[in-house]
Amino acid sequence: MTAPTHQLIASRASAYDAIYAHWRSHRFTRESYESNLAFFLDMDASAHGYLNGDELRFAYELLGTDSISDKTVLDCCCGTGKSTVYLALRGARVHAFDSSRQAIAVAKESADLSGVADRVQFAVQDAQYLPYADGSFDAVFCQSALHIVIDYPRCARELARVLKPGGMAVFCEEALGHNPLLKPIRWYRRRKYVTCGGRALTCQDLRRFGAPFQNVCIYHFNLLAQSKTLLGGLSRHPWIKTALRRCAAWDKAMLARWPALRRYCGKVVVAYRNPCSS
Ligand SMILES: C[S@@+](CC[C@H](N)C(=O)[O-])C[C@H]1O[C@@H](n2cnc3c(N)ncnc32)[C@H](O)[C@@H]1O
């Protein structure tokens, strides 16, 4: 697919503006944010309204959050800036951008409230045209936007360009499009986002997007255990918790034994690495 036109990007940005108009800024601390990163099976929908678990923790581990202090990180399509603020709270200098003006307004306010405004620079811009110099970033992070930017080949090239030699771009995403059981759920969840763009990803898409980088690693999370997202409040019931825990144990065993099942998982983390300079 050719790069989407400026008009298409602008109309998608205003669709997101309308969605983010109802979002509020938050004051995050490292502890409050990390308490929402509990293991998937241990968590309830949080005060901040999102349900991420093992895969997001894993993505941060790949980024090296324990030693990220004074590294420069790019948060691509940052939305309202939850990860931006968290990475800054961990000591990184963060550049974050999104095409939605409204998202960036909320993100800036959250950075102010969280006391990290001096470590973060926000920009309203298109992921396909980045104003940063080559090799500006130690790492790139992107949560829940690969399914939108996947069709922008220019975006992958831009991200590889602004990433330092040997640097890693880490993408955290929802389920791939291979699982037929998830199709109705995806449709239901995404029905209010149809004008925002985006589509279900395939393993082939992930590899194709990785062409400008040196290598691609795909990590899969939650197969049977992803049924938790359907159970809502019921998943707090002790015997359902026990059943889900059993599912998680089976998931580990099955995914190790039958790798072909991995593509049906509920979450995916993709890590693209730039070649080290010679
Ligand atoms: C599903 S949201 C994810 C936001 C955030 N990363 C998070 O996890 O909360 C996708 C984001 O991608 C942004 N986006 C979509 N296309 C973009 C583009 N071409 N350039 C920059 N941002 C874009 C949208 O405005 C939206 O904020």
The ligand as an ORCA input file, in Angstrom:
! r2SCAN-3c Opt
* xyz 0 1
  C      -4.797      3.167     19.882
  S      -4.026      4.705     20.099
  C      -2.670      4.282     21.153
  C      -2.157      5.458     21.929
  C      -1.080      5.163     22.964
  N       0.123      4.650     22.398
  C      -1.623      4.252     24.033
  O      -1.192      3.095     24.105
  O      -2.488      4.669     24.798
  C      -3.246      4.991     18.532
  C      -2.604      6.362     18.427
  O      -1.900      6.474     17.191
  C      -2.023      7.821     16.756
  N      -1.733      7.857     15.310
  C      -2.383      7.226     14.314
  N      -1.810      7.478     13.126
  C      -0.772      8.305     13.382
  C       0.213      8.939     12.558
  N       0.225      8.779     11.235
  N       1.142      9.703     13.141
  C       1.143      9.893     14.485
  N       0.235      9.334     15.314
  C      -0.709      8.546     14.764
  C      -3.459      8.162     17.101
  O      -3.706      9.546     17.144
  C      -3.620      7.482     18.451
  O      -3.316      8.351     19.512
*
